[in-house]
Amino acid sequence: MIRRSLLLALTATCLTIFTNLLHAEETKRPNILFAFADDWGKQAGIYGQLEPGGMNDVVKTPHFDALAKRGVLFKNAFVNAPSCTPCRSSLLSGQYFWRTGRGAILRGAVWDPTIPSYPLLLKDGGYHIGETYKVWSPGTPVDAPYGSGKYGYQKAGRSFNQFSQRATSLMSQGKSAEEAKDELYQQVRGNFADFMKDRPEGQPFCYWFGPTNVHRKWIAGSGKKLWGINPDELKGKMPAYLPDEPVVRQDLADYLGEVQAFDAALGILIEQLKEAGELDNTLIVVSGDHGPPGFPQGKCNLYDFGTHVALAVAGPGVSGGRVVDDFTILPDLAPTFLEAGRQEVPEVMTAKSLWPVLTSDQEGLVDPSRTAAFTGRERHVEMAREGNLPYPMRGIQTAEYQLIINFKPDRWPMGAPYNLDSDNPLTKDELVNKTFVTFPDDDAGPTKAFMVMHRADPEVKPIFER
């Protein structure tokens, strides 16, 4: 009788322990790693596999590609605004950028503290949060929607943000390309390691990795020197709006080299998650804040090249191995992160969580309502036009059509053509290095210089005037 009672008691205890463990596993909230590159559009090797024949045939992004194959790859992800501060305002707030007040502009932006942001909501919900490099800037207070720098981790170094510049400098001091790159990778490792050291045991974390190396300016020829990208490989693979000229091909190759540096950093973070035993419980999201800078139809444009971005998601709860056609804009990530972290989504968030898409088993179009993306723009650089005038635009993108409305078509979209009618024409050096000398919304660089200096050429004129 005693033995039977002991056996029943032991069985009940084991069942209780098992039930508690099962409940704990079911209620364990995922970590969140968001890798968000400045000025990175839809340039990744895996997109070249889906749609061969373009520049994505040349770029190599093995870590992004592997993540996309393990998780969900979005074919139709767009930014809400193709300029860093309004894009980030919309993403962090889960709202259209035009609802974020002065956060909807670039220089002179001021964050409205009454607007809820997903990182601070996750922190209030028990998450350990942290960020490295760029989150929300330029703006005041700096990185306000992520705690105004209180949760920054950058002591291991910031020069990854000038990847080709720093690597080239180290190589001039006698280091090999791989040694120079590894020195910069150590900064990525160190900053994330510091963040993880500060994490209370068992607490879920939310980490933002936001390098700016993909933003101009990078070192001419660095794409080939550091990454082996031969500009000639791009010949015949340039879109119609980019002149298929040697100087433009090299400029694009250098840009793709910076994309590959970002991808290498992503691989380091994933490896650190493995080493910490956290990979299986970490939701990893990777994207960029708009299209390439200093190229026609890129950054600051509502054309596809300016607003279409890479997006891949993998992690716990995500039904992987899928490519989806659903249209999304990046503000949708805010309610997605909150839903993943089991936090209430504020009513003020106009964006729509991607969680139903991520947890579905379907490919192609998962949510029949996701057939369009809404984009817009107000102002980039304030002195781009006389009187600090903006260039207001709105756009709708679908699978078949794109509608762009220019509310002030009499103004130049990339800013006023300063200094083009003077007796002292701008030099190539000025156009390569000084953004504000003409068309101030278009970043200075070799492609801008080529476009301006050859604007009357029959092959260039239609692109220049579009």
C-alpha positions in Angstrom: 0.0 0.0 0.0 2.8 2.4 1.0 4.8 1.5 -2.2 1.7 2.1 -4.3 1.1 5.5 -2.7 4.8 6.4 -3.3 4.5 5.4 -6.9 1.4 7.4 -7.4 3.0 10.4 -5.7 6.1 10.1 -7.8 4.1 9.8 -11.0 2.1 12.9 -10.2 5.3 14.8 -9.4 6.8 13.8 -12.7 3.7 14.8 -14.6 3.7 18.2 -12.9 7.3 18.8 -13.7 6.8 17.7 -17.3 3.7 19.9 -17.7 5.5 22.9 -16.2 8.5 22.4 -18.5 6.2 22.0 -21.5 4.3 25.2 -20.5 7.6 27.0 -20.0 8.7 26.0 -23.5 5.4 27.0 -25.1 5.5 30.4 -23.4 9.2 31.1 -24.0 9.4 34.3 -25.9 11.8 34.5 -28.9 14.8 36.8 -29.0 14.8 39.3 -31.9 17.8 40.1 -34.1 17.2 42.8 -36.6 20.1 43.5 -39.1 19.2 46.7 -41.0 21.6 48.1 -43.5 21.8 51.7 -44.5 21.1 52.3 -48.3 20.7 48.6 -49.1 18.0 47.9 -51.7 17.0 44.6 -53.2 20.6 43.4 -54.0 21.2 39.8 -52.9 22.4 36.6 -54.6 19.2 34.7 -53.9 17.1 37.3 -55.8 19.4 36.6 -58.8 18.5 33.0 -58.6 14.8 33.9 -58.7 15.2 36.5 -61.4 18.5 35.9 -63.3 20.1 38.3 -65.8 20.7 41.4 -63.6 23.2 42.7 -61.1 22.1 40.1 -58.5 23.9 37.6 -60.6 27.1 39.2 -59.5 26.7 40.0 -55.8 27.4 37.2 -53.3 25.4 37.1 -50.1 25.7 33.6 -48.7 24.5 34.3 -45.2 21.4 36.2 -46.3 20.7 33.6 -48.9 21.0 30.8 -46.3 18.7 32.6 -43.9 16.1 33.2 -46.6 16.2 29.5 -47.6 15.8 28.5 -43.9 13.0 31.0 -43.4 10.8 33.2 -45.6 12.0 35.3 -48.5 9.8 38.3 -49.4 9.8 39.2 -53.1 7.8 42.4 -52.6 9.1 44.3 -49.6 9.2 48.1 -49.8 10.1 51.0 -47.7 7.4 53.5 -46.9 9.8 56.4 -47.7 13.2 56.1 -49.6 15.1 58.4 -47.2 16.7 57.1 -44.0 15.0 59.2 -41.2 11.4 58.9 -42.5 11.8 55.3 -43.4 13.1 54.5 -39.9 10.4 56.7 -38.3 7.8 54.6 -40.0 9.5 51.3 -39.2 10.0 52.0 -35.5 6.5 53.4 -35.0 4.6 51.0 -37.1 2.9 53.9 -38.9 3.0 55.6 -42.3 5.9 58.1 -42.2 3.5 61.1 -42.8 1.9 60.3 -39.4 5.2 60.8 -37.5 5.2 64.7 -37.6 8.7 66.1 -37.8 10.1 62.6 -37.8 9.0 62.4 -41.4 11.9 64.6 -42.6 15.6 64.1 -42.7 17.7 66.9 -41.4 15.9 68.8 -38.7 13.8 65.8 -37.7 12.4 65.8 -34.1 10.9 62.7 -32.5 7.5 63.0 -31.0 7.8 61.2 -27.6 4.0 60.5 -27.6 4.5 58.1 -30.5 5.1 54.5 -29.3 8.0 52.6 -30.7 8.3 48.8 -30.8 11.8 48.6 -29.1 10.7 50.6 -26.0 7.4 48.6 -25.9 9.4 45.4 -25.9 11.6 46.8 -23.1 8.6 47.6 -21.0 7.4 44.1 -21.7 10.6 42.5 -20.2 13.0 42.4 -23.1 16.7 43.3 -22.9 17.2 45.7 -25.7 20.3 47.1 -27.4 21.5 48.6 -30.6 24.8 49.1 -32.5 25.4 51.9 -35.0 22.6 53.7 -36.8 19.0 53.4 -35.6 17.2 56.8 -36.1 19.3 59.6 -37.4 19.8 62.4 -38.2 17.3 63.5 -35.7 16.7 64.9 -32.2 17.1 63.3 -29.7 19.4 60.9 -31.5 18.0 57.4 -31.6 15.0 58.6 -29.6 12.7 55.7 -30.5 15.3 53.3 -29.2 16.1 55.0 -25.9 18.3 58.0 -27.1 21.6 56.1 -26.9 21.0 54.5 -23.4 21.1 51.1 -25.0 23.9 51.5 -27.4 26.8 49.1 -27.8 29.7 50.5 -29.8 32.8 50.3 -27.5 34.4 47.6 -29.6 34.5 50.0 -32.5 32.6 52.0 -35.1 34.9 51.9 -38.1 33.0 49.0 -39.7 30.7 51.8 -40.9 33.6 53.0 -43.1 34.4 49.5 -44.2 36.2 50.0 -47.5 38.0 53.1 -46.3 39.3 51.5 -43.1 40.2 48.2 -44.8 42.0 50.0 -47.6 43.9 52.0 -44.9 44.9 48.8 -43.1 46.1 47.3 -46.3 48.3 50.3 -47.0 49.9 49.5 -43.7 50.9 46.0 -44.8 47.9 43.9 -43.8 46.3 41.5 -46.3 42.7 42.0 -47.4 41.6 39.2 -45.2 43.5 40.5 -42.2 42.1 44.0 -42.7 38.5 42.6 -43.0 38.9 40.4 -39.9 40.0 43.5 -37.8 36.6 45.1 -38.7 34.7 41.9 -38.1 36.1 41.9 -34.6 34.2 45.1 -33.9 30.9 43.3 -34.9 31.8 40.4 -32.6 32.8 42.6 -29.7 29.8 44.9 -29.7 27.3 42.0 -29.8 29.3 40.2 -27.1 29.1 43.3 -24.9 25.3 43.4 -25.4 25.0 39.7 -24.5 27.1 40.1 -21.4 24.7 42.7 -20.1 21.7 40.5 -20.6 20.1 39.2 -17.4 20.0 35.4 -17.4 16.9 34.0 -19.1 15.7 37.3 -20.4 14.7 37.5 -24.0 16.6 40.1 -26.0 16.0 42.5 -28.9 19.1 43.7 -30.8 19.4 46.1 -33.7 22.5 46.0 -35.9 22.5 49.0 -38.2 25.8 49.6 -40.0 26.2 52.4 -42.4 29.0 51.1 -44.6 26.6 50.6 -47.6 26.0 54.4 -47.6 28.3 56.4 -49.7 31.1 57.2 -49.9 33.2 54.1 -50.5 36.6 53.6 -52.0 36.7 53.5 -55.8 37.9 50.0 -56.9 37.2 48.4 -53.5 34.6 46.0 -54.8 37.3 44.3 -56.8 40.2 44.8 -54.4 38.4 43.5 -51.3 35.7 41.2 -52.7 36.9 40.2 -56.1 33.9 41.7 -57.9 35.0 42.4 -61.5 33.0 45.4 -62.8 33.1 43.8 -66.3 30.8 41.0 -64.9 28.1 43.7 -64.8 28.3 44.4 -68.5 25.0 43.6 -70.1 23.4 43.2 -66.6 22.7 46.8 -65.9 19.1 48.0 -65.8 18.0 50.4 -68.5 18.1 53.4 -66.1 21.9 52.9 -65.4 24.3 53.6 -68.2 26.3 50.5 -69.1 29.6 52.4 -68.9 32.9 51.4 -67.2 32.7 54.1 -64.5 29.1 53.3 -63.6 29.9 49.5 -63.5 32.8 50.1 -61.2 30.7 52.3 -59.0 28.0 49.7 -58.7 30.6 46.9 -58.1 32.0 49.0 -55.2 28.4 49.3 -53.8 27.9 45.6 -54.1 31.2 45.1 -52.2 29.7 47.0 -49.3 26.6 44.8 -49.4 28.9 41.8 -49.2 30.6 43.3 -46.1 27.2 43.7 -44.5 26.4 40.1 -45.3 29.7 38.9 -43.7 28.7 40.8 -40.5 25.4 39.0 -40.6 27.2 35.7 -40.7 29.2 36.7 -37.7 26.1 37.5 -35.7 24.5 34.2 -36.6 27.6 32.3 -35.6 27.6 34.1 -32.2 24.0 33.1 -31.7 25.0 29.5 -32.4 27.9 29.7 -29.9 25.5 31.1 -27.2 23.0 28.4 -27.8 20.4 31.1 -28.8 20.0 30.5 -32.5 17.0 28.3 -32.3 15.1 30.8 -30.2 16.0 33.9 -32.2 13.8 35.6 -34.7 16.2 37.0 -37.3 15.0 39.7 -39.7 17.3 41.3 -42.3 16.5 44.3 -44.6 17.6 47.7 -45.7 16.3 51.2 -45.5 16.0 52.1 -49.2 17.7 51.7 -52.6 21.3 52.5 -53.6 22.5 56.1 -53.2 23.8 58.3 -56.0 22.3 56.2 -58.8 19.4 57.2 -61.1 16.0 56.0 -59.7 17.6 54.9 -56.4 17.6 56.6 -53.0 15.1 59.5 -52.7 13.0 58.1 -55.7 9.7 56.3 -55.6 10.8 54.1 -58.5 11.3 50.4 -57.8 15.1 50.8 -57.5 14.6 53.4 -54.7 11.8 51.7 -52.6 12.2 47.9 -53.2 14.3 46.2 -50.6 15.5 42.8 -49.5 13.7 41.1 -46.7 14.1 37.7 -45.1 12.8 36.3 -41.8 13.7 33.1 -40.0 13.3 31.7 -36.5 11.0 30.1 -34.0 7.4 29.9 -35.2 8.3 30.8 -38.8 7.3 28.2 -41.4 10.5 28.2 -43.4 11.6 27.2 -46.9 9.2 29.6 -48.6 9.2 32.5 -51.1 6.1 34.8 -50.7 4.7 37.3 -53.1 2.8 39.3 -50.4 3.4 43.0 -50.6 4.7 44.6 -47.4 6.1 47.9 -46.3 8.7 47.9 -43.5 6.4 49.5 -40.9 4.7 46.1 -40.8 7.8 44.8 -38.9 6.8 46.8 -35.7 3.6 45.0 -35.0 5.3 41.8 -36.2 8.0 42.1 -33.5 5.4 43.0 -30.9 3.2 40.0 -31.8 6.3 37.7 -31.7 7.1 39.1 -28.3 3.5 38.6 -27.1 3.0 42.3 -26.5 -0.1 44.3 -27.2 0.0 46.3 -30.4 -1.1 49.9 -29.9 -4.2 51.0 -31.8 -2.2 53.9 -33.2 0.0 51.5 -35.3 -1.5 51.6 -38.8 0.8 48.8 -40.0 -0.2 45.2 -40.2 1.7 42.3 -38.6 3.4 39.8 -40.9 3.0 37.0 -38.3 0.1 35.3 -40.2 2.3 35.3 -43.3 5.3 34.0 -41.5 3.5 31.1 -39.8 1.5 30.0 -42.8 2.6 27.0 -44.9 1.6 28.7 -48.2 3.9 30.0 -50.8 3.2 32.8 -53.4 0.4 35.1 -52.2 -0.5 34.1 -48.7 -2.7 37.0 -47.6 -5.1 38.0 -50.5 -5.2 41.6 -49.1 -1.5 42.1 -49.6 -1.4 43.1 -53.2 0.0 46.7 -53.0 2.6 48.8 -51.3 2.1 52.5 -50.5 5.1 54.8 -50.6 5.8 58.5 -50.4 8.3 61.3 -49.9 8.3 64.8 -48.7 11.8 66.2 -48.2 15.4 64.9 -48.1 18.0 67.6 -47.9 16.4 70.9 -46.8 18.5 73.2 -49.1 17.9 71.0 -52.1 15.6 73.8 -53.6 15.3 77.5 -53.2 13.3 78.4 -50.1 13.9 74.9 -48.6 10.9 73.6 -50.7 10.1 69.9 -50.5 9.3 67.5 -53.4 6.1 65.8 -52.2 5.2 62.5 -53.8 3.0 59.5 -53.2 3.1 56.1 -54.9 1.3 52.8 -55.2 3.1 49.7 -56.3 1.3 46.5 -57.4 2.5 43.4 -59.2 1.6 44.9 -62.6 1.6 48.7 -62.2 3.2 51.6 -60.4 1.5 54.9 -59.9 3.6 57.9 -58.8 2.0 61.2 -58.1 4.2 64.3 -58.0 2.3 67.1 -56.3 4.9 69.7 -57.5 6.0 68.5 -60.9 7.5 71.9 -61.7 10.3 71.2 -59.2 13.3 69.1 -59.8 12.9 65.7 -58.0 16.6 65.5 -57.0 17.0 69.1 -56.1 17.8 72.3 -58.1 20.4 72.1 -60.9 22.7 74.5 -59.1 25.8 75.7 -60.8 25.1 74.1 -64.2 24.6 77.3 -66.1 27.7 79.1 -64.8 30.7 80.1 -66.8 32.8 78.0 -64.5 31.4 74.4 -65.0 31.6 72.0 -62.1 34.6 69.7 -62.1 34.5 66.0 -62.0 36.2 66.1 -58.6 33.5 68.4 -57.2 30.7 66.1 -58.6 32.3 63.0 -57.1 32.9 64.4 -53.7 30.5 67.3 -53.0 26.8 66.4 -52.9 25.4 69.9 -52.4 27.1 71.6 -55.5 24.1 70.5 -57.7 21.1 68.3 -57.3 21.6 68.0 -53.5 19.2 65.1 -53.0 21.4 62.9 -55.2 24.5 61.7 -53.3 27.8 62.7 -54.8 29.8 59.9 -56.5 31.2 58.7 -59.8 27.8 57.9 -61.3 26.4 61.3 -60.4 29.5 62.9 -62.0 29.1 60.9 -65.1 25.4 61.6 -65.4 25.8 65.4 -65.0 28.9 65.7 -67.2 27.2 63.6 -70.0 23.7 64.9 -69.6 23.5 66.0 -73.2 24.6 62.7 -74.7 21.8 61.0 -76.6 22.2 57.8 -74.5 22.3 59.6 -71.2 19.8 62.4 -71.7 16.6 60.3 -71.5 17.8 58.8 -68.2 18.9 62.2 -66.8 15.6 63.9 -67.6 13.3 61.2 -66.3 
